Amino acid sequence: MSGPAVLRHQEEPVSTIPAASNTEAAPVAPAHGPPSFGALALRWYRVNKRRLMATLIGALSLLAFLIVWHLLTKYRVVFFVRFTNVPSPLAVYESFTKASHDPKFMMHILLSCRRIFIGFSLAALIGVPLGLVMGRFKLIHQVVFPIAEVLRPIPAIAWVPMAIMLWPTNEQSIVFITFLGSFFPILVNTLHGMSLVDPVLVRAAQCLGARERSIFREVYFPASLPHIFTGLTVGMGVAWVSLIAAEMISGQYGIGYFTWEAYSLVQYADIALGMIAIGILGLGSSVLIRGAGQLVMPWRSK
């Protein structure tokens, strides 16, 4: 072979890529199977560890409260506070078993819940938009705020005679008192939330061409939501206080009337049962509001 031919033969690149195989590669089996039940349970425990600890501490706290209550009533302790006539937890439980089979007791609870729902809903539907408008427009704030500040300190009991004169039925007057009890906390907290909105965000929205409606929807309302739900939670508690006071004075049905009637008939166990029912209903209402707040503001739950 001549010299140039030999050089051309040596300069030709040698392919290092292996020839394609005619047989396809078999799929690789997974190294591990699905996680076991123990692994899933351990993972769930790690995620919910804090919540479980809080639940456990709360349960132990309630248990300690019941034990202390039982001991104080069993030995009829008198130490500044007299426990001689206070019913024991077992007596209250017996009263609960009797009341659970009495349709009249359930009617008391349902009527109170209906009054709370109507009065609180009206307060939220009026208080939140009014607070937003008062926080945005100074003229409306200057007109409404003095009237609200004069009426806000008046307790619910003082409104009972006026409510009876204003409304034709006891049912309407009780709902009105419940409305007043929850209206002012909702209004004040909404107004406070509006005052804390960063003006830089408002100016930025205006520079981007946002109109007043868009500024309300995209800036003021989201920024005020934490304070709005704080007002709703506080307003729910005050609504129950106002409702019970109104039912005790002018009502014929409701859990407040049930408690007052038990006191008039010297049925101490029913008094404690009514108080516990009020506490549980109030707690359940607040839990519902906080749950709604977590749905509306998911970033706050983290």
C-alpha positions in Angstrom: 0.0 0.0 0.0 1.3 3.4 -1.0 2.2 6.1 1.5 -0.8 8.5 1.0 -3.2 5.6 1.2 -1.7 4.5 4.4 -2.0 8.0 5.9 -5.6 8.3 4.8 -6.3 4.9 6.4 -4.8 6.0 9.7 -6.6 9.4 9.8 -10.1 7.9 9.5 -11.8 8.1 12.9 -12.6 4.9 14.6 -16.2 4.8 15.9 -16.5 4.1 19.6 -20.3 3.9 19.7 -21.5 0.3 20.2 -23.8 -1.1 17.7 -27.5 -0.9 18.6 -28.8 -4.1 20.0 -31.8 -5.6 18.4 -33.2 -6.7 21.8 -34.8 -4.0 24.0 -33.7 -3.6 27.6 -36.0 -5.2 30.2 -37.7 -2.7 32.6 -36.0 -2.4 35.9 -38.1 -3.6 38.8 -38.6 -1.1 41.7 -36.2 -1.7 44.5 -38.8 -1.2 47.2 -42.5 -1.9 47.4 -45.3 0.5 48.7 -44.6 1.9 52.2 -45.9 -0.2 55.1 -48.6 0.9 57.5 -46.1 1.6 60.2 -44.1 3.9 57.9 -47.3 5.8 57.0 -48.3 6.1 60.6 -44.9 7.4 61.6 -45.0 9.9 58.8 -48.5 11.1 59.9 -47.3 11.4 63.5 -44.4 13.6 62.5 -46.6 15.9 60.4 -49.3 16.2 63.2 -47.1 16.0 66.2 -47.7 19.5 67.5 -51.4 19.3 66.9 -51.6 16.0 68.8 -49.6 17.4 71.7 -52.0 20.4 71.9 -55.0 18.0 71.9 -53.4 15.8 74.6 -52.6 18.8 76.8 -56.2 20.1 76.4 -57.7 16.8 77.3 -55.5 16.5 80.4 -56.5 20.1 81.4 -60.2 19.2 81.1 -59.6 16.0 83.1 -57.8 17.9 85.8 -60.7 20.5 85.9 -63.3 17.7 86.4 -61.2 16.1 89.2 -60.9 19.4 91.0 -64.6 20.1 90.5 -65.5 16.7 91.9 -63.3 17.1 95.0 -64.5 20.6 95.8 -68.2 19.5 95.6 -67.6 16.2 97.4 -66.0 17.7 100.4 -68.1 20.9 100.2 -65.1 23.2 100.5 -65.7 26.7 101.8 -62.7 28.9 101.1 -63.8 32.4 100.1 -66.0 30.6 97.6 -68.7 28.2 98.8 -69.2 24.9 97.1 -71.8 23.6 99.5 -74.7 23.9 96.9 -72.7 23.4 93.7 -73.7 20.2 91.9 -71.1 17.6 91.3 -70.0 16.5 87.8 -72.0 13.2 88.3 -75.2 15.1 89.1 -74.7 17.3 86.1 -74.2 14.2 83.9 -77.5 12.7 85.3 -79.3 15.9 84.5 -77.8 15.8 80.9 -79.1 12.2 80.4 -82.6 13.3 81.4 -82.5 16.4 79.3 -81.2 14.6 76.2 -84.4 12.6 76.1 -86.5 15.7 76.6 -87.5 17.4 73.3 -88.0 20.6 75.1 -84.3 20.9 76.0 -83.4 20.4 72.3 -85.9 23.1 71.3 -84.2 25.5 73.7 -80.8 24.8 72.1 -82.2 25.1 68.5 -84.0 28.4 69.2 -80.8 29.9 70.7 -78.8 28.7 67.7 -81.3 30.2 65.3 -81.2 33.6 67.1 -77.5 33.6 67.1 -77.3 32.7 63.4 -79.8 35.5 62.4 -78.4 38.2 64.6 -74.7 37.4 63.9 -75.2 37.1 60.2 -76.9 40.5 60.0 -74.1 42.0 62.1 -71.5 40.6 59.8 -73.3 41.6 56.6 -73.6 45.2 57.8 -70.6 45.6 60.0 -67.9 44.4 57.6 -68.9 46.6 54.5 -69.6 49.6 56.8 -66.1 49.2 58.4 -64.5 49.0 55.0 -66.3 52.1 53.7 -65.6 54.0 56.9 -61.9 53.1 56.7 -61.7 54.3 53.1 -63.7 57.5 53.1 -63.1 60.1 55.8 -66.5 61.8 55.5 -68.4 58.6 56.2 -66.0 57.9 59.1 -66.6 61.3 60.6 -70.4 60.9 60.4 -70.8 57.3 61.6 -68.0 56.9 64.1 -69.3 59.3 66.9 -72.7 57.6 66.9 -71.0 54.1 67.1 -68.8 55.2 69.9 -71.8 56.5 71.9 -73.8 53.3 71.4 -71.0 50.8 71.7 -70.5 50.9 75.6 -74.2 50.3 76.3 -74.5 46.7 77.6 -76.9 44.3 76.2 -79.0 44.2 79.4 -79.6 48.0 79.1 -81.0 47.4 75.6 -83.7 45.0 76.7 -86.4 47.5 77.7 -85.8 49.6 74.6 -85.8 46.5 72.3 -89.1 45.4 73.8 -90.5 48.9 72.9 -89.0 48.9 69.4 -90.0 45.5 68.2 -93.5 43.9 68.3 -92.4 40.4 69.5 -89.9 39.1 72.0 -88.3 37.0 69.2 -87.4 40.1 67.2 -86.2 42.0 70.2 -83.9 39.2 71.2 -82.4 38.9 67.7 -81.9 42.7 67.7 -80.0 42.5 71.0 -77.9 39.7 69.6 -77.2 41.8 66.5 -76.1 44.8 68.6 -73.8 42.6 70.7 -71.9 41.3 67.7 -72.1 44.4 65.5 -69.8 46.7 67.3 -66.8 44.3 67.7 -67.0 43.4 64.0 -67.2 47.1 63.0 -64.3 48.2 65.2 -62.0 45.4 64.2 -62.7 45.9 60.5 -62.1 49.6 60.9 -58.8 48.9 62.7 -57.7 46.5 59.9 -58.4 49.2 57.3 -56.2 51.7 59.2 -53.3 49.3 59.1 -53.3 48.8 55.3 -49.9 49.9 53.9 -50.5 53.0 51.8 -47.6 52.0 49.5 -49.7 49.1 48.3 -52.6 51.5 47.5 -50.4 53.9 45.6 -48.8 51.0 43.7 -52.3 49.8 42.7 -53.3 53.3 41.6 -50.1 53.7 39.5 -50.9 50.4 37.8 -54.3 51.9 36.8 -56.5 50.1 39.3 -59.9 51.6 39.9 -61.5 52.1 43.3 -63.4 48.8 43.1 -60.3 46.9 42.2 -58.4 48.5 45.0 -61.1 47.5 47.5 -61.1 43.9 46.2 -57.4 43.4 45.7 -55.8 45.5 48.4 -58.0 46.7 51.2 -60.1 43.6 51.7 -57.3 41.0 51.7 -55.1 43.1 53.9 -58.0 43.6 56.4 -59.1 39.9 56.5 -57.1 38.9 59.6 -58.7 41.8 61.6 -62.1 41.1 60.1 -62.0 37.5 61.3 -60.7 38.6 64.7 -63.8 40.8 64.9 -66.0 38.0 63.9 -64.6 35.7 66.6 -64.9 38.4 69.3 -68.4 39.3 68.0 -69.6 35.7 68.3 -68.6 35.6 71.9 -70.3 38.9 72.7 -73.4 37.7 70.7 -73.8 34.7 73.0 -73.4 37.0 76.1 -76.1 39.3 74.7 -78.4 36.5 73.8 -78.3 34.8 77.2 -79.0 38.1 78.9 -81.9 38.8 76.6 -83.3 35.3 77.0 -83.1 35.4 80.8 -85.0 38.7 81.0 -87.5 38.6 78.2 -87.4 35.2 76.6 -89.7 32.3 76.9 -87.5 29.8 75.2 -83.8 29.3 74.7 -80.8 28.0 76.6 -80.6 31.2 78.6 -84.3 30.9 79.7 -83.6 27.3 80.5 -80.8 28.2 82.9 -82.8 31.0 84.5 -85.8 28.8 84.9 -83.6 26.1 86.6 -82.4 28.8 89.1 -86.0 29.8 89.8 -86.9 26.1 90.5 -83.8 25.5 92.6 -82.5 22.8 90.2 -78.8 23.3 90.6 -77.7 20.6 88.3 -79.8 22.1 85.5 -78.1 25.4 86.1 -74.7 23.9 85.6 -76.0 22.0 82.6 -77.3 25.2 81.0 -73.9 26.9 81.6 -72.0 24.1 80.1 -74.3 24.0 77.1 -73.7 27.7 76.6 -70.0 27.2 76.7 -70.0 24.3 74.3 -72.2 26.2 71.8 -70.0 29.3 72.0 -66.9 27.2 71.5 -68.4 25.4 68.5 -69.4 28.7 67.0 -65.9 30.1 67.4 -64.3 27.0 65.9 -66.5 27.4 62.8 -65.4 31.0 62.4 -61.7 30.0 62.8 -62.2 27.2 60.3 -63.7 29.6 57.8 -60.8 31.9 58.4 -58.3 29.2 57.6 -60.2 28.4 54.3 -60.2 32.0 53.3 -56.7 32.8 54.5 -54.7 29.5 53.9 -51.4 31.4 54.3 -52.2 32.2 57.9 -52.5 28.5 58.9 -48.8 27.8 58.2 
